[in-house]
Amino acid sequence: MDNRKWRAIRAVAGSGALVASLALAGGVSAAGTDSDHDGLTNSFEINKSHTNPNKADSNHNGISDAKENPDHDRLSNLREQKAHLNPLKADSDGDGKPDWKEDNDHDGLNTLWEFKAHDNPLDADSNNNGTLDGREDDDKDGLNNHQEQVVGDNPEDADTDNDGTSDANEDEDHDGLSNEFEFDNSHTSAVDGDTDDDGTSDADEDNDSDGVSNEQEEQDGTDAEDADSDDDGTPDGEDHDGEDASPSPSPTASPTGYSFHIIG
């Protein structure tokens, strides 16, 4: 197709004419097909991305049209197509939130993290197992996909930074508490070392006022939101590792009042 015909096609597409009519200009096949095999349908290329449906790299820059990101919103043309977004507008619906941050299926994952998790941004339960995509733990690291999104980790990699520590056991905000403990136990922010901005780090807080700091609760394996984690009637502060602290045995007393012990 020569440049004059291609310019004519783009002009017609911009006017909102049916893609099917573009075949009259020559060289463009049915709207649902992908003539240049770049992952983008002819219809999307003509009406949305304004790329050439007969050239996989319309601008000859070495990047396929599918991987281009003309609106600089962190989503490639291919991803915009799959999410039914406008590849030429960083905020397709004009609500003030960029497309990559949208959660159009209300599953707890934004558009970008849906793709990171290989989920469908238009289906809240991509694998139809009854669990929302945001609540899945794809990499079995102890953090669900939504929590991985919060701390910026890869939901498909249990150790995103490859440092030998799982994402769940990382301390993203360097406050002395692991990501998993902050999400599931102390309910503090895993990305803010002082969640309530009171000048005390989350680790030093005593959320349940039991005399044990959150950091110590994590070390002891007790619940930072429950003053009596084992429900034995004794606050965690008086327990050791969830078990009642017993007084040290006294030396055996002799009838005379002196302590003694038998050797041998």
Steps between C-alpha positions, in 0.01 A plus 500: 500500500647838406514796736209679335271204554616460861439867574154464349428202724604687814291800400193284448561310825528827687160601372345192661418311179471123518828315469345268246470789257874551517549196281399723215831682540677170435724275705302484826322175582208438734486699824534200732822375342863589564654546158853576620497241781612748766230410751280800421184458298455705185206676661706602805791621289279712276255636757701506821880491474510661153771260390525323167316166509727373223827585675599349834733796563323799352761761592803277426656558844568134571207468743190315390174694501367265768781598740483873437359720777408828331312647800777409748260344750704184573271293277603387154262519207440126530406533866276797427325290237444214745371738769277689253681829565606786277870465410523871419359621832675431829166548677245343269193583707619845611449431871843629603647153551744361239390185322764284665358582845140421411333190647221457250394155620516594871712205606765691694754512217568796277537450126880479508510239777235292326745460215789434739291220651395381155137565588217650298446870588137462397426188709514513881551123523715415201530129572138463619600329826286720724790713626546858384823558307618742767469234770689232309857420605640395166860454614412341837719739697250597770391826337191513282510679166349820641758511780777449244358796311512717814869430564587501128607136477455252219194281566657227287835491688521401867833683536471805278846641569671158506670569832407167658218649712143440391286804426286418804802510731643819354470821704403744229484808724797404721303529824592163648182318393469265205260577218284198582473590869400857419229390258358206690573563867577854615296651213752779459627631168773292342623808313492751787720443804278721718148432380322733740766774481530524878880491507517135609597237247248227427741247651510686832125548518298281736176472305315284752643667812618173647846621592665339196615702199388398153855397417516271803159359413634400159806341657284315753246393240216671686220720370572873506126568493409265788627564853454134589598311187456151645180587695639356821396796711854636525605799289777439248722729702499248783546203272806370322440397142129458569545276806465603863823602661568274797713623792849353515514204741638593839791306645388222733488634853637300789323479836762736633416763244820455303494408136679187395525265209634151464811448292549171328 
